[in-house]
Amino acid sequence: MQEDREKVPATAYRVLLHLYGKEKRFSDLAKHVPKATIAKLLPELEAYQYVERKVSTKRPIRVTYKITEKGKMFVKSELDNELYNIIKSVIVMSEVNQKTVLDALDKTKEQIVVQHRKS
């Protein structure tokens, strides 16, 4: 998995985290990550076998994405236990609350990076 870490962009973690709770459509993911980014990432994540793409056979055709066990293992390996427990809690929240928490985590991360650069 070390070689995967070097190749998977940081934005991929956000996509994988959104898929962690349940399978989602492209449009669901686009609420949290820019469409162009998702369009580029999903094929890469499929190639690493972190994400599974499912196409329904019924009309209208529906394409959904689901995190695989390998993808879950990758996410777990990247997060320390405390953050992993927070994410597990976020999964059971409503989408509105998920977005609020994930946005707050993004802002916190940005602040940590800024503080790190100053020191």
N, CA, C and O atoms as a MOPAC input file, in Angstrom:
PM7 MOZYME 1SCF
protein

 N      0.80600 1    -1.20300 1     0.00000 1
 C      0.00000 1     0.00000 1     0.00000 1
 C      0.84700 1     1.26400 1     0.00000 1
 O      0.34400 1     2.33900 1    -0.32600 1
 N      2.11300 1     1.15700 1     0.35600 1
 C      2.99000 1     2.32700 1     0.36900 1
 C      3.07000 1     2.94400 1    -1.02100 1
 O      3.02000 1     4.16600 1    -1.16000 1
 N      3.19400 1     2.11200 1    -2.05000 1
 C      3.27400 1     2.67000 1    -3.40000 1
 C      1.97100 1     3.33800 1    -3.81200 1
 O      1.99800 1     4.32200 1    -4.55100 1
 N      0.81800 1     2.82200 1    -3.34700 1
 C     -0.47300 1     3.45600 1    -3.62500 1
 C     -0.52500 1     4.84900 1    -3.01600 1
 O     -1.02000 1     5.78300 1    -3.64700 1
 N     -0.01300 1     5.00000 1    -1.78300 1
 C     -0.03200 1     6.28800 1    -1.08900 1
 C      0.63000 1     7.37200 1    -1.91300 1
 O      0.18100 1     8.51800 1    -1.93200 1
 N      1.68400 1     7.00500 1    -2.58200 1
 C      2.44600 1     7.98000 1    -3.36000 1
 C      1.69800 1     8.40200 1    -4.61700 1
 O      1.95600 1     9.48300 1    -5.14700 1
 N      0.78200 1     7.58000 1    -5.10400 1
 C      0.10000 1     7.85000 1    -6.36300 1
 C     -1.28800 1     8.45300 1    -6.19200 1
 O     -1.75600 1     9.16900 1    -7.07700 1
 N     -1.95100 1     8.18300 1    -5.08600 1
 C     -3.33100 1     8.63300 1    -4.89100 1
 C     -3.33300 1    10.07400 1    -4.39900 1
 O     -2.73800 1    10.37000 1    -3.36300 1
 N     -4.00000 1    10.98600 1    -5.13500 1
 C     -4.03800 1    12.39600 1    -4.70800 1
 C     -4.82800 1    12.57300 1    -3.41700 1
 O     -5.70100 1    11.76900 1    -3.08800 1
 N     -4.50800 1    13.62600 1    -2.70200 1
 C     -5.15500 1    13.89800 1    -1.41800 1
 C     -6.66600 1    14.03200 1    -1.55600 1
 O     -7.40300 1    13.63600 1    -0.65300 1
 N     -7.13400 1    14.57700 1    -2.65900 1
 C     -8.57300 1    14.75600 1    -2.86600 1
 C     -9.28900 1    13.41100 1    -2.90000 1
 O    -10.48100 1    13.33000 1    -2.60600 1
 N     -8.56800 1    12.36600 1    -3.25600 1
 C     -9.16900 1    11.03300 1    -3.31300 1
 C     -9.69400 1    10.60600 1    -1.95300 1
 O    -10.70300 1     9.90600 1    -1.87000 1
 N     -9.02000 1    11.01800 1    -0.88500 1
 C     -9.47900 1    10.65900 1     0.45300 1
 C    -10.86500 1    11.21800 1     0.72300 1
 O    -11.70800 1    10.55700 1     1.32900 1
 N    -11.08800 1    12.42700 1     0.27100 1
 C    -12.40800 1    13.04400 1     0.48800 1
 C    -13.48600 1    12.25200 1    -0.24800 1
 O    -14.56200 1    12.00900 1     0.29700 1
 N    -13.19700 1    11.85000 1    -1.48800 1
 C    -14.15500 1    11.04200 1    -2.24900 1
 C    -14.39000 1     9.71400 1    -1.53200 1
 O    -15.53400 1     9.28800 1    -1.36800 1
 N    -13.31400 1     9.06300 1    -1.10900 1
 C    -13.45100 1     7.77400 1    -0.42100 1
 C    -14.23200 1     7.92400 1     0.87700 1
 O    -15.03200 1     7.05300 1     1.21800 1
 N    -14.01700 1     9.00000 1     1.59600 1
 C    -14.74800 1     9.21600 1     2.84500 1
 C    -16.23500 1     9.40200 1     2.58700 1
 O    -17.06300 1     8.93000 1     3.36600 1
 N    -16.58000 1    10.08300 1     1.50600 1
 C    -17.99600 1    10.27100 1     1.18200 1
 C    -18.64200 1     8.94900 1     0.77300 1
 O    -19.84100 1     8.75400 1     0.97000 1
 N    -17.85900 1     8.05700 1     0.21200 1
 C    -18.38600 1     6.74900 1    -0.18500 1
 C    -18.38400 1     5.75400 1     0.96500 1
 O    -18.99900 1     4.69200 1     0.86600 1
 N    -17.71000 1     6.07800 1     2.03700 1
 C    -17.53600 1     5.13200 1     3.13400 1
 C    -18.86600 1     4.67400 1     3.72200 1
 O    -19.01300 1     3.50000 1     4.06300 1
 N    -19.82200 1     5.56300 1     3.84400 1
 C    -21.09300 1     5.21500 1     4.47300 1
 C    -22.03000 1     4.42500 1     3.57900 1
 O    -22.66700 1     3.47100 1     4.02600 1
 N    -22.11400 1     4.82000 1     2.32100 1
 C    -23.02100 1     4.13500 1     1.39600 1
 C    -22.65000 1     4.47900 1    -0.02900 1
 O    -21.91300 1     5.43100 1    -0.28700 1
 N    -23.17300 1     3.68900 1    -0.95100 1
 C    -22.87200 1     3.97400 1    -2.35400 1
 C    -23.58600 1     5.25100 1    -2.77400 1
 O    -24.65300 1     5.59100 1    -2.26400 1
 N    -22.95800 1     5.94900 1    -3.72500 1
 C    -23.49500 1     7.23300 1    -4.16500 1
 C    -23.33900 1     7.38600 1    -5.66600 1
 O    -22.53000 1     6.71700 1    -6.30900 1
 N    -24.14100 1     8.28900 1    -6.19700 1
 C    -24.05300 1     8.63400 1    -7.60800 1
 C    -23.03100 1     9.75800 1    -7.78000 1
 O    -22.63700 1    10.41700 1    -6.81900 1
 N    -22.62200 1     9.95300 1    -9.01300 1
 C    -21.67600 1    11.01000 1    -9.34400 1
 C    -22.19400 1    12.35500 1    -8.83400 1
 O    -21.44800 1    13.13400 1    -8.24100 1
 N    -23.47500 1    12.61700 1    -9.07200 1
 C    -24.05600 1    13.90700 1    -8.66000 1
 C    -24.02300 1    14.09200 1    -7.14100 1
 O    -23.90600 1    15.22000 1    -6.66200 1
 N    -24.12400 1    13.00600 1    -6.38500 1
 C    -24.01700 1    13.09400 1    -4.92100 1
 C    -22.60400 1    13.51900 1    -4.52200 1
 O    -22.42500 1    14.36500 1    -3.64600 1
 N    -21.61900 1    12.93300 1    -5.16500 1
 C    -20.22000 1    13.26900 1    -4.87400 1
 C    -19.90600 1    14.70100 1    -5.29300 1
 O    -19.09900 1    15.38000 1    -4.66000 1
 N    -20.55600 1    15.15300 1    -6.37000 1
 C    -20.30000 1    16.50000 1    -6.89800 1
 C    -20.77000 1    17.59500 1    -5.95000 1
 O    -20.42500 1    18.76200 1    -6.13500 1
 N    -21.54500 1    17.23900 1    -4.95000 1
 C    -21.96300 1    18.21800 1    -3.94100 1
 C    -20.80400 1    18.56600 1    -3.01900 1
 O    -20.84000 1    19.58700 1    -2.33200 1
 N    -19.77700 1    17.72400 1    -2.99900 1
 C    -18.66700 1    17.87800 1    -2.05700 1
 C    -17.31100 1    18.09600 1    -2.72400 1
 O    -16.39500 1    18.65100 1    -2.11600 1
 N    -17.18900 1    17.65900 1    -3.96900 1
 C    -15.91800 1    17.74400 1    -4.68700 1
 C    -16.23600 1    18.21100 1    -6.10500 1
 O    -17.22900 1    17.77000 1    -6.68300 1
 N    -15.41000 1    19.10000 1    -6.68200 1
 C    -15.67900 1    19.57700 1    -8.05000 1
 C    -15.82700 1    18.42700 1    -9.05600 1
 O    -15.11100 1    17.42700 1    -8.98900 1
 N    -16.76800 1    18.59400 1    -9.98200 1
 C    -17.06700 1    17.54400 1   -10.96700 1
 C    -15.83800 1    17.10400 1   -11.75800 1
 O    -15.62900 1    15.90900 1   -11.96900 1
 N    -15.02900 1    18.06100 1   -12.19500 1
 C    -13.84000 1    17.71100 1   -12.98600 1
 C    -12.88800 1    16.83400 1   -12.17700 1
 O    -12.27300 1    15.91200 1   -12.71300 1
 N    -12.77500 1    17.12500 1   -10.90200 1
 C    -11.90800 1    16.34000 1   -10.01900 1
 C    -12.45200 1    14.92500 1    -9.87700 1
 O    -11.70400 1    13.95100 1    -9.95400 1
 N    -13.75300 1    14.82400 1    -9.67000 1
 C    -14.37100 1    13.49700 1    -9.51700 1
 C    -14.21100 1    12.68900 1   -10.80100 1
 O    -13.87900 1    11.50500 1   -10.76000 1
 N    -14.44800 1    13.33500 1   -11.93800 1
 C    -14.34200 1    12.64800 1   -13.22000 1
 C    -12.94000 1    12.07600 1   -13.43000 1
 O    -12.78200 1    11.01600 1   -14.03400 1
 N    -11.93600 1    12.77300 1   -12.93400 1
 C    -10.56000 1    12.29100 1   -13.05500 1
 C    -10.25700 1    11.21300 1   -12.01200 1
 O     -9.58400 1    10.22700 1   -12.31200 1
 N    -10.74700 1    11.40200 1   -10.80800 1
 C    -10.41700 1    10.49900 1    -9.70100 1
 C    -11.09300 1     9.13800 1    -9.77400 1
 O    -10.45700 1     8.12100 1    -9.49800 1
 N    -12.36400 1     9.10100 1   -10.13900 1
 C    -13.09100 1     7.83400 1   -10.08500 1
 C    -12.42600 1     6.72400 1   -10.90800 1
 O    -12.29300 1     5.60900 1   -10.40400 1
 N    -12.00300 1     6.98000 1   -12.15400 1
 C    -11.32000 1     5.91200 1   -12.88700 1
 C    -10.02000 1     5.46300 1   -12.21000 1
 O     -9.68000 1     4.28000 1   -12.23400 1
 N     -9.29600 1     6.41200 1   -11.60800 1
 C     -8.06900 1     6.06300 1   -10.89300 1
 C     -8.38500 1     5.18600 1    -9.68600 1
 O     -7.71500 1     4.18200 1    -9.44200 1
 N     -9.41100 1     5.57600 1    -8.93700 1
 C     -9.79600 1     4.80900 1    -7.75800 1
 C    -10.31200 1     3.42100 1    -8.13600 1
 O    -10.10800 1     2.45500 1    -7.40000 1
 N    -10.98100 1     3.32800 1    -9.28800 1
 C    -11.40000 1     2.01400 1    -9.79200 1
 C    -10.18600 1     1.16400 1   -10.15900 1
 O    -10.15400 1    -0.03400 1    -9.87800 1
 N     -9.19500 1     1.78500 1   -10.78500 1
 C     -7.98400 1     1.06000 1   -11.18000 1
 C     -7.23800 1     0.50700 1    -9.96500 1
 O     -6.65600 1    -0.57600 1   -10.03400 1
 N     -7.25300 1     1.24600 1    -8.85500 1
 C     -6.63200 1     0.77300 1    -7.60900 1
 C     -7.53500 1    -0.21200 1    -6.87200 1
 O     -7.14400 1    -0.77200 1    -5.84800 1
 N     -8.73600 1    -0.42100 1    -7.39200 1
 C     -9.75000 1    -1.28000 1    -6.78200 1
 C    -10.19500 1    -0.75300 1    -5.41200 1
 O    -10.52000 1    -1.53000 1    -4.51400 1
 N    -10.20500 1     0.57400 1    -5.26500 1
 C    -10.69100 1     1.21500 1    -4.05400 1
 C    -12.17600 1     1.53500 1    -4.18100 1
 O    -12.87200 1     1.70100 1    -3.18000 1
 N    -12.65200 1     1.62000 1    -5.41700 1
 C    -14.03600 1     1.98000 1    -5.69500 1
 C    -14.57800 1     1.00200 1    -6.72500 1
 O    -13.88300 1     0.59000 1    -7.65300 1
 N    -15.83500 1     0.64600 1    -6.53200 1
 C    -16.52500 1    -0.22300 1    -7.48700 1
 C    -17.63700 1     0.57600 1    -8.14900 1
 O    -18.42300 1     1.24600 1    -7.47900 1
 N    -17.69100 1     0.49800 1    -9.46200 1
 C    -18.72800 1     1.19300 1   -10.23700 1
 C    -19.81400 1     0.18700 1   -10.57300 1
 O    -19.53400 1    -0.88700 1   -11.10600 1
 N    -21.06200 1     0.54100 1   -10.25700 1
 C    -22.18700 1    -0.34500 1   -10.53500 1
 C    -23.14100 1     0.34900 1   -11.50000 1
 O    -23.51000 1     1.50600 1   -11.29700 1
 N    -23.53500 1    -0.36300 1   -12.54800 1
 C    -24.48500 1     0.17200 1   -13.52300 1
 C    -25.74200 1    -0.68300 1   -13.43100 1
 O    -25.68700 1    -1.90200 1   -13.59300 1
 N    -26.87100 1    -0.03600 1   -13.17000 1
 C    -28.13100 1    -0.78700 1   -13.05900 1
 C    -28.57200 1    -1.23100 1   -14.44400 1
 O    -28.23900 1    -0.60200 1   -15.44800 1
 N    -29.31300 1    -2.30200 1   -14.48300 1
 C    -29.81900 1    -2.80500 1   -15.75900 1
 C    -31.22000 1    -2.27400 1   -16.05200 1
 O    -31.73700 1    -2.42700 1   -17.15900 1
 N    -31.82300 1    -1.65200 1   -15.04800 1
 C    -33.17200 1    -1.10000 1   -15.21700 1
 C    -33.11000 1     0.30100 1   -15.80400 1
 O    -32.10700 1     1.00200 1   -15.67200 1
 N    -34.19200 1     0.69200 1   -16.45000 1
 C    -34.31000 1     2.05500 1   -16.95300 1
 C    -34.97700 1     2.92200 1   -15.90700 1
 O    -35.90800 1     2.42400 1   -15.27400 1
 N    -34.61200 1     4.12400 1   -15.66700 1
 C    -33.43700 1     4.75100 1   -16.26800 1
 C    -32.15800 1     4.12800 1   -15.70100 1
 O    -32.09800 1     3.71900 1   -14.54100 1
 N    -31.15400 1     4.07300 1   -16.55400 1
 C    -29.87200 1     3.50700 1   -16.14500 1
 C    -29.28200 1     4.39000 1   -15.06400 1
 O    -29.26600 1     5.61500 1   -15.17900 1
 N    -28.80200 1     3.75200 1   -14.02300 1
 C    -28.26900 1     4.47500 1   -12.86900 1
 C    -26.87500 1     3.93000 1   -12.57300 1
 O    -26.67400 1     2.72200 1   -12.45200 1
 N    -25.92200 1     4.84700 1   -12.46000 1
 C    -24.54900 1     4.46200 1   -12.14100 1
 C    -24.25600 1     4.92100 1   -10.71700 1
 O    -24.45100 1     6.08600 1   -10.36900 1
 N    -23.78600 1     3.98300 1    -9.90400 1
 C    -23.42300 1     4.32200 1    -8.52600 1
 C    -21.99600 1     3.85900 1    -8.25900 1
 O    -21.45500 1     3.00200 1    -8.95700 1
 N    -21.41200 1     4.44900 1    -7.23700 1
 C    -20.04500 1     4.11200 1    -6.83300 1
 C    -20.06400 1     3.69700 1    -5.37300 1
 O    -20.79100 1     4.25600 1    -4.55200 1
 N    -19.24500 1     2.70300 1    -5.07800 1
 C    -19.20100 1     2.14200 1    -3.72800 1
 C    -17.74300 1     1.89000 1    -3.37000 1
 O    -16.96400 1     1.42700 1    -4.20300 1
 N    -17.37900 1     2.19400 1    -2.13700 1
 C    -16.02000 1     1.91300 1    -1.69000 1
 C    -15.87500 1     0.40200 1    -1.48500 1
 O    -16.79000 1    -0.25300 1    -0.98400 1
 N    -14.73800 1    -0.13400 1    -1.86900 1
 C    -14.47200 1    -1.56500 1    -1.69400 1
 C    -13.78300 1    -1.79500 1    -0.35100 1
 O    -13.38600 1    -0.84700 1     0.32600 1
 N    -13.64900 1    -3.04100 1     0.01600 1
 C    -12.91900 1    -3.36900 1     1.24800 1
 C    -11.47200 1    -2.88100 1     1.15500 1
 O    -10.91200 1    -2.38900 1     2.13500 1
 N    -10.87400 1    -3.02100 1    -0.02700 1
 C     -9.50600 1    -2.53100 1    -0.21400 1
 C     -9.45700 1    -1.02100 1    -0.01900 1
 O     -8.51300 1    -0.49900 1     0.57500 1
 N    -10.47500 1    -0.31700 1    -0.52000 1
 C    -10.55500 1     1.13100 1    -0.32700 1
 C    -10.70900 1     1.49800 1     1.13600 1
 O    -10.10200 1     2.46000 1     1.60600 1
 N    -11.52100 1     0.73500 1     1.86000 1
 C    -11.69200 1     0.98200 1     3.29100 1
 C    -10.37900 1     0.75900 1     4.03500 1
 O    -10.02700 1     1.53400 1     4.92400 1
 N     -9.65900 1    -0.29700 1     3.67400 1
 C     -8.37300 1    -0.57200 1     4.31200 1
 C     -7.39100 1     0.56000 1     4.03800 1
 O     -6.61800 1     0.94800 1     4.91400 1
 N     -7.42700 1     1.08700 1     2.81900 1
 C     -6.53400 1     2.19100 1     2.46100 1
 C     -6.84900 1     3.42900 1     3.29900 1
 O     -5.94500 1     4.07200 1     3.83200 1
 N     -8.14000 1     3.75700 1     3.41300 1
 C     -8.54000 1     4.92200 1     4.20800 1
 C     -8.10600 1     4.72400 1     5.66100 1
 O     -7.52500 1     5.62300 1     6.26900 1
 N     -8.38900 1     3.55900 1     6.20400 1
 C     -8.01800 1     3.28300 1     7.59500 1
 C     -6.51700 1     3.42100 1     7.81100 1
 O     -6.07900 1     3.92600 1     8.84400 1
 N     -5.73000 1     2.97300 1     6.84000 1
 C     -4.27600 1     3.04200 1     6.99000 1
 C     -3.77400 1     4.48300 1     6.96100 1
 O     -2.69400 1     4.78100 1     7.47100 1
 N     -4.56100 1     5.37100 1     6.36600 1
 C     -4.15500 1     6.76100 1     6.24000 1
 C     -4.59500 1     7.63000 1     7.41500 1
 O     -4.07200 1     8.72700 1     7.61100 1
 N     -5.51800 1     7.16000 1     8.16500 1
 C     -6.06700 1     7.96100 1     9.25800 1
 C     -5.66400 1     7.35600 1    10.59400 1
 O     -5.65500 1     6.13600 1    10.75500 1
 N     -5.33800 1     8.20000 1    11.53000 1
 C     -5.05600 1     7.66200 1    12.85400 1
 C     -6.37900 1     7.26600 1    13.49500 1
 O     -7.44300 1     7.64500 1    13.00600 1
 N     -6.32200 1     6.51500 1    14.57200 1
 C     -7.52700 1     5.96200 1    15.19200 1
 C     -8.53500 1     7.01800 1    15.61700 1
 O     -9.73900 1     6.81600 1    15.45700 1
 N     -8.07700 1     8.11800 1    16.14600 1
 C     -9.01400 1     9.14800 1    16.60900 1
 C     -9.81300 1     9.73000 1    15.45400 1
 O    -11.03200 1     9.87200 1    15.54400 1
 N     -9.12700 1    10.06600 1    14.37300 1
 C     -9.82500 1    10.62200 1    13.21900 1
 C    -10.75800 1     9.57900 1    12.60500 1
 O    -11.86400 1     9.91200 1    12.17800 1
 N    -10.32800 1     8.34200 1    12.56100 1
 C    -11.16500 1     7.26200 1    12.03800 1
 C    -12.46800 1     7.16100 1    12.84400 1
 O    -13.53700 1     6.97300 1    12.26300 1
 N    -12.38800 1     7.28300 1    14.15400 1
 C    -13.59200 1     7.22800 1    14.98900 1
 C    -14.51400 1     8.41100 1    14.71200 1
 O    -15.73500 1     8.25900 1    14.72600 1
 N    -13.94300 1     9.58500 1    14.46100 1
 C    -14.76200 1    10.74800 1    14.10300 1
 C    -15.49700 1    10.47100 1    12.79800 1
 O    -16.69400 1    10.73600 1    12.68500 1
 N    -14.78500 1     9.94300 1    11.82400 1
 C    -15.40100 1     9.65300 1    10.51900 1
 C    -16.51900 1     8.62500 1    10.68000 1
 O    -17.57900 1     8.77100 1    10.07200 1
 N    -16.29900 1     7.59700 1    11.48400 1
 C    -17.35600 1     6.60600 1    11.70900 1
 C    -18.59800 1     7.27600 1    12.28100 1
 O    -19.71600 1     6.89700 1    11.93100 1
 N    -18.42400 1     8.25800 1    13.15000 1
 C    -19.55900 1     8.99100 1    13.71500 1
 C    -20.23900 1     9.84700 1    12.65900 1
 O    -21.46400 1     9.96600 1    12.64800 1
 N    -19.45900 1    10.43800 1    11.78200 1
 C    -20.00200 1    11.30800 1    10.73500 1
 C    -20.87000 1    10.50100 1     9.77000 1
 O    -21.86000 1    11.01000 1     9.24500 1
 N    -20.49900 1     9.26000 1     9.54300 1
 C    -21.22800 1     8.41700 1     8.59000 1
 C    -22.71000 1     8.30400 1     8.95900 1
 O    -23.56600 1     8.26700 1     8.07500 1
 N    -23.00900 1     8.25200 1    10.22900 1
 C    -24.40100 1     8.07000 1    10.64600 1
 C    -25.18500 1     9.38100 1    10.70200 1
 O    -26.38400 1     9.37400 1    10.98100 1
 N    -24.51600 1    10.50000 1    10.44000 1
 C    -25.18900 1    11.80500 1    10.44800 1
 C    -25.94700 1    12.02900 1     9.14400 1
 O    -25.72500 1    11.33800 1     8.15000 1
 N    -26.84200 1    13.00300 1     9.17000 1
 C    -27.51900 1    13.39800 1     7.94200 1
 C    -26.49200 1    14.02900 1     7.00000 1
 O    -25.41700 1    14.43800 1     7.43900 1
 N    -26.81900 1    14.10900 1     5.71200 1
 C    -25.88500 1    14.69200 1     4.74000 1
 C    -25.56400 1    16.14700 1     5.06200 1
 O    -24.43300 1    16.58900 1     4.85500 1
 N    -26.54400 1    16.89700 1     5.56500 1
 C    -26.30900 1    18.29600 1     5.91300 1
 C    -25.27000 1    18.37500 1     7.03300 1
 O    -24.32700 1    19.16200 1     6.96100 1
 N    -25.45000 1    17.55800 1     8.06100 1
 C    -24.49700 1    17.55300 1     9.17200 1
 C    -23.13400 1    17.02200 1     8.72900 1
 O    -22.10100 1    17.50700 1     9.18900 1
 N    -23.12700 1    16.02800 1     7.83900 1
 C    -21.85600 1    15.52000 1     7.30600 1
 C    -21.08700 1    16.64300 1     6.63300 1
 O    -19.89100 1    16.81800 1     6.86700 1
 N    -21.78300 1    17.40000 1     5.79600 1
 C    -21.12400 1    18.49400 1     5.08400 1
 C    -20.56900 1    19.51600 1     6.07000 1
 O    -19.45000 1    19.99900 1     5.89700 1
 N    -21.33300 1    19.84400 1     7.09100 1
 C    -20.88300 1    20.80700 1     8.09700 1
 C    -19.61000 1    20.32200 1     8.77900 1
 O    -18.65100 1    21.08100 1     8.91700 1
 N    -19.59800 1    19.06800 1     9.20200 1
 C    -18.43200 1    18.51900 1     9.89400 1
 C    -17.23200 1    18.44300 1     8.96000 1
 O    -16.12600 1    18.82800 1     9.33800 1
 N    -17.44500 1    17.94500 1     7.73500 1
 C    -16.33400 1    17.82200 1     6.79200 1
 C    -15.78300 1    19.18700 1     6.39100 1
 O    -14.57400 1    19.33800 1     6.22000 1
 N    -16.65300 1    20.17600 1     6.24000 1
 C    -16.18300 1    21.53400 1     5.94400 1
 C    -15.35800 1    22.08300 1     7.11300 1
 O    -14.33100 1    22.73000 1     6.90700 1
 N    -15.81600 1    21.81900 1     8.33800 1
 C    -15.07000 1    22.26700 1     9.51500 1
 C    -13.70200 1    21.59200 1     9.58000 1
 O    -12.70500 1    22.23200 1     9.91400 1
 N    -13.65700 1    20.30500 1     9.26100 1
 C    -12.37300 1    19.59000 1     9.24600 1
 C    -11.44500 1    20.16200 1     8.17600 1
 O    -10.24200 1    20.29700 1     8.40200 1
 N    -12.00600 1    20.49800 1     7.00700 1
 C    -11.19300 1    21.11000 1     5.94400 1
 C    -10.60500 1    22.43600 1     6.41000 1
 O     -9.42700 1    22.71100 1     6.17700 1
 N    -11.42400 1    23.25900 1     7.06800 1
 C    -10.93800 1    24.55300 1     7.56800 1
 C     -9.86600 1    24.35600 1     8.62700 1
 O     -8.87200 1    25.08100 1     8.66000 1
 N    -10.07200 1    23.37900 1     9.48300 1
 C     -9.07800 1    23.07900 1    10.51600 1
 C     -7.76600 1    22.65200 1     9.87700 1
 O     -6.69000 1    23.08400 1    10.29200 1
 N     -7.86500 1    21.80900 1     8.87500 1
 C     -6.65800 1    21.35500 1     8.16700 1
 C     -5.93500 1    22.55200 1     7.56000 1
 O     -4.71400 1    22.66800 1     7.67100 1
 N     -6.69400 1    23.44600 1     6.91400 1
 C     -6.09100 1    24.63700 1     6.30400 1
 C     -5.37500 1    25.48100 1     7.35800 1
 O     -4.27300 1    25.97400 1     7.11900 1
 N     -5.99700 1    25.64500 1     8.50900 1
 C     -5.38600 1    26.42500 1     9.58100 1
 C     -4.10900 1    25.77200 1    10.10000 1
 O     -3.13100 1    26.45500 1    10.40600 1
 N     -4.12500 1    24.46200 1    10.19500 1
 C     -2.92600 1    23.73900 1    10.64400 1
 C     -1.79600 1    23.92900 1     9.64100 1
 O     -0.64800 1    24.14300 1    10.03000 1
 N     -2.11500 1    23.85100 1     8.35800 1
 C     -1.09600 1    24.03900 1     7.32000 1
 C     -0.51500 1    25.44500 1     7.40100 1
 O      0.70100 1    25.62000 1     7.31700 1
 N     -1.37600 1    26.45000 1     7.56400 1
 C     -0.91200 1    27.83900 1     7.67400 1
 C     -0.01700 1    27.99600 1     8.89200 1
 O      1.05200 1    28.60000 1     8.80200 1
 N     -0.44000 1    27.46200 1    10.02500 1
 C      0.36100 1    27.55600 1    11.23300 1
 C      1.70000 1    26.84300 1    11.07600 1
 O      2.73100 1    27.31000 1    11.56000 1
 N      1.66400 1    25.71400 1    10.39600 1
 C      2.88700 1    24.94200 1    10.17300 1
 C      3.86500 1    25.73700 1     9.30400 1
 O      5.07200 1    25.71800 1     9.54200 1
 N      3.34100 1    26.42600 1     8.30800 1
 C      4.20100 1    27.23800 1     7.41800 1
 C      4.81400 1    28.42000 1     8.16300 1
 O      5.94000 1    28.82600 1     7.87200 1
 N      4.06800 1    28.97500 1     9.12800 1
 C      4.57400 1    30.12200 1     9.88200 1
 C      5.69500 1    29.71100 1    10.82400 1
 O      6.59100 1    30.50400 1    11.11500 1
 N      5.64400 1    28.47200 1    11.30100 1
 C      6.65900 1    28.04500 1    12.28200 1
 C      7.91400 1    27.48300 1    11.63300 1
 O      8.84600 1    27.08800 1    12.33300 1

